[in-house]
Amino acid sequence: MKSKTQKLKKGLYIVSTPIGNLKDITLRAIDILKKSDLILCEDTRNSKKLLNYYDVKSKLISYHKFNERKISQKIISEIQNYNIISLISDAGTPVVSDPGKILINECVSKNIPIVPIPGVSSVTTTVSISGFSEKFIFFGFLSEKKSTFKKELEMLAKIDCSIILFSSPRKFLKNLEQFQEFFNDREIVICREMTKLHEEFIRIKVSNLKGLNLNLKGELTIIFSEKKNSIKNFNYLTESDKKMIDKMIQKKTIRDIVDFFKDRSIPKRLIYNYCLEKKNNEN
């Protein structure tokens, strides 16, 4: 055991792995995995494909959202016994919308070293090919709860930078209308099966999403552009703006609607007057 780990300090190693293509891994990551006494992974069946490819013989155990709280203390004990523990996810950089935060916080509280082994991330990979603003917000998976889901979209729509989400194809298609309601003035790149054989990038305006034909296999990484109309729409409401107000006015106050558009540099009086006109026409 001594010869196996003598060049590494004991601790928790957060090791990035490929998001699809098995060759997208660093030499350092392979070295760390081979020298690990224990590798934590979400799905042993999935991770064995990568480890077998690089002839990694280290012990592998399942570590996922359903058991992480239960076994984290056992892992801490392993590290304290001068062991090298690596954490990997099914794909990409661990802990980003994946299990691991509980274990990391336990290590922090006990002054156990946490060592990042950087590599592939679907987030930065998506930004790099988007052509959108390099200033971005990564939000991960939106809530499954309908009311919270809409509040999250409403909050994100106010931010004028690129926005990255994770989603299954089915959920994305199911919520196309909501995405159009809040991001209609933006462009979108839908990334499916990145770095794999059937890799696909769909570039489209959000306003044209209706009727989108999307393969249901695999997970999606989605990036919305910064607000494309933010400069052009300083002094008037577009038809897209009006349609959005028409939907909102049934459930929100005029003040809420004005606040929603505050980052668009549209004069408040235009929004206020349009809302009053809509309400008067309804009476």
N, C-alpha and C positions, 0 to 999 in steps of 0.2 A: 504493500500500500504506500509505503514511504516514497519509493522511487516513482510511483505513479503521480503523486501530487506535490512533490517537493518544490517544484518551480512555481507553484501557485499558492497564494494565501487562501486560507479557509474563508468561506463566505458564500453568498448567494450570487450566482452569475445569471444575468438576464440576457439570454442569447437569442438574437434575431435569426430566423430561418426563412427560406424562400416562401413566396406567396403562390408559387405554382411551379415554375421551372426549377428543378432540383439543383441546377448549376449556379443559381443565384444565391450563393452562400459564401461567406468569407473564409479564408484559410484559418484565421484566428478562431472563428466559431467552431470549425471542425476540430481544431486542436483542443479547445476548451471542453467540448462534448466528449472527446476521447479520454480526457483526463478527469472527467467528473466521476465521483463515486455514485452519484444518483442523478437522474434526469427526470424532472417533473414535466408532464405533458397533459394536454387535454384528452387526447384519444390515442392510446398506445398503438392501435392498429394503423392509424394515419402516420404517426411519427416513426414507426418502424420502417416504413418505406424509405424515408430520408436517411435514417441511421444505418440501415442495411446497405444503402447505396454508397455510403462513405465508410463502411466497415467499422462503425462505432459499436463497441460491445458493452458500454456502461449500462448499469441497471436502470430500468425504466419503470416508473409508476404513474398511475393516473392521478391527475390533480386538476379538478374542474370546479365549476361554481357550486356544485351540489355537495362537495366534500372538502373544499378548501379550508373552511373554518374548523372542521373536525380534525384534520391532519396537520394543520400549520404548526402546532406546538411540537408534534413529533419531528417535523422537518427542522425546526429550530434546534432541537436536541441533537439531531444528526450533524448540523453545521457546527455546533459548539463542541462536538467530539472530533474536531479537526477534519471534517469532511468537506469536500467540494460538491456543492449542489448547483445544478443548472436548471433554469426554468425556461421552457420553450412553449410556444403556442402552436396551434394547428398550422398557422401561416403568418409570416411577418414578424413584427416586433411585439413581444409579449406585453401583457397588461393593458395595451391600448384596446379598449372594448373587450378585454379578455380577463380571466381570473389572474390573481397575483397581488392585488393591492393589500389584502389582509396580511399575506406573508411578508411583503416588503415593510409594512408598518410594524410588524412584530420584530423584524430585523433592526429597524431603526430604533425601537424602544430598548433593544438589548445591545446596541452598539456593534452589531454584526455587519461587516463590510458587504455592500451591495455593489456589484461590478457590472456595468452595462457593456455588452458586446454588440455594437451597432451593426446594422445591416439593412435588409429590405423592409420597407414599410409601404403598404398600399396607399397610405395618406400622401406621403411625399411623392410617390410614383405618379399618383393621379394629378397632383399639382404640376409636376414637371411636363406633362403632355397636354395640359388643358389649354394653354395660351391665355389663361385668365390672370387676374392679379395675384402676385406672389404673397400678398397679405391675405391670410385665410383663417377661418374658424373651423376647427374639427369638432363635430358634435356627436359622431358615432350613430348609434341606433336611436331613432325617435321612439317615444313611448307607445306602448300597445294600447294604452287607455285613450279612448277617442277624445275626451275633453282636454287631457294633458297634451296629446298629440297636436291639437290645434293651437293651444297656447304656445307650444314650442315653436311651431311654424311662424306664428305671429311675432314672437320675439326675434327669431332669426331674420325675418323679412326686413327688420329695421336696420340691420347691420349691412353697411356698404363695403363688403369685401367678398372674396370667394368663400363658399360654404360647402363643407364636405360631410356627407352622410353615408352610413352603411344601410343597406336594405336588402331584403329578398326581392326577387322580381315580382312575385305575386303581390306583396304588400305595396310595392311601388306603383304597379298598375292599378291597384285598388284605390289608391289615393291621388290619382292624377289631377282630379278637379281641385283638390286642396292645394297641391303644388302650384297649379296655375293661378289659383286665387291669390297666393302670397308672393309668388316669384315670377309673375307674368312678364315683367320687364327685363328678365335676365335670359342668358343662354345657359345651356347645360351640356355636360359630357357624362354619359352613362358608361361606366367601365365594367365589363363582365368577363370573368375568367381570365384576368390579367396574367400574362406570361405563360399561359397554357396553350394547348393546341388550338382551341377554338376561341382564342382571345378576340374580343369585340369592343370597339369604341363607337358610341353613337353620339354624334354632335348635332344638336338641334336647338331651336329656340323654345323656351318653355311654353310660349303661346301656341306652338304647333304640336304639343305633346299628345293631344287628343287623337285616339286611333293608333297610337304607337304599337308596332308589332315587336314584341320582345320575347326572346327565348327564356323559358322559365327555369333553365338549369343554372346552378351556381349562385354565388352571392354578388351583389352589386356594390361598387364604390361610386358614389355620385358626387359630382362637383357642380355647384351653381356658380355662375360668374358674379362679379361685382355688378352693381346696378348699371345697365347699359344706357338707360335713358336719363340718368341723373343730371347730366349736363344739359341735355336738350329741353328738359321739361321744367325749366326754372319758372316760366311765366304762364303756363297753361296746363290744363288737365287733359291727358290723352284719353282716348276711348277706353283703354285698359284701366286707367285710373277711375273713370266713371263707372265701369262695370264692377270694379272692386267696391266702390262706395255704395253702389246699388245693393250689393249683397250685405254689406256691413250695416247699412242704415236700419235694417230690420231688427238688429239685436244690440246695436251700440249707440251711445250718445254722440252728438255732434262733436263734443270735446274729445271723446275717445278717437274719433275718426281723424280729427285734425292732428292729434298727437301721433297717430299711426304714420302720417305723412311728413312728420317734422324733419326727417333726415333727407327729404327729397328736394328741399329748397323751393317748394311751391308756395307762393304767398297764401297765408292762412285764409285771407278773405275769399279767395277763389274756392277753396274747399268748403268754407262756411256757407257761402252763397249757394253753391251747388246742393249742399245738404238741405238748406232751407227750401230751395226750389223743389227738391224731391218730396220733402215732407208736405209742402203746400199742395202739391199735385195729388197727393194721396188723400188729402182731407176734402 
